[in-house]
């Protein structure tokens, strides 16, 4: 099984876009490739290369892959925000896809997801993910504040890096401790892995709701 986690940024901000390619082995994820500064075409190339070599690829994308007709929250956004509050973490990072500061990311996410499906539909399954909530839902209760702090605090990023290497990832030395984008790509892969696995399950999940929301959302 190959898992690809993508931390997406807006269409003109390639430098903050990261993708990690992982394989599942002995209940761990092994990092095979990690790249940053990615255009849409570069992401497609990474996925296409894996699709040629593997029967099935699972891709977790950290970006809205749909929007609510008329604007505002999707049902999934409301449910995830409620789940975040249940975990005791701030839910400010869960924003309506059509919010001004989100709309360019949403446009890129929708465009990329449909490009992948149109070109590789028989090989690739796509899920929308939220790295911060994926992290919070798996950390011990006493450490959940790290799921908010790691975006801005260097010591918190080091904590998350160490925790990921101890619990879920092998070869995590590929990941720069200083890069929230690389960490988020790994967390996107983690959420995608638990969604796609036959023996694991996501911490939170919303199935696709056709026709307006064609991709599932998982953490």
Phi, psi and omega in degrees: 000132176248134181239132176238124176252133183235123170262105187267147171239183182297166187302330182262006185244065181296328187297334181260015177258127183230149177220140178236137176253126182231154170242147177272130180203122177052049175062028176223162171255129177255123181282120179260330182205141178217122183227151176231171180071044191258132169276172176301316181296322178295320178295314178301320180296319178299314182291319180298319179298316179293324181294329178290333187258351186221152181287325184216135178237135176246128187238122174255123184246124177272083177185151174298133180251010174197173175221163180276125176301122185097352177092176179084194183288144162281163175303320180299321179296317179296317182293320179292322177298319177296320179294320178300318178295323176300323178285344181085022179245156180294142184252016184296339180280354178263098188243152176302136183300335181265004175302146185308316183283353182251341195296326180289322175296318178300315180299317180292319180299314179297314181299313182295314182299319181286328174298316180298313182294321182292328184263338186222036189299331182278349184246340192238136170244137186241139175225140172280139183225164175229101185304317183299317179285327174301320178291309183301322184287346182250341178288149170303151184307318184291346181249005186297335179299337179298335181292342175259320187290330189296340179293333187236344188247126184296317180296323178293320176299320178296322178298312181296318178303312181295317182296317178299319182292330182277331189254319192236329192244143165253157181060032182289352176299343174298335188269127177284126180301330185280350188258107175294332182290320177291320176298318180293325175298319178294319178293325175297319178295320179299312179298319179296319179300311182291333175289321188271341186290145176281342184245355177243175178214151180290157175288327179212144184208140171231118180292164176299150180231090183288149002268351190281331183233082192280358181239141175292164181230125186218155174221000000 
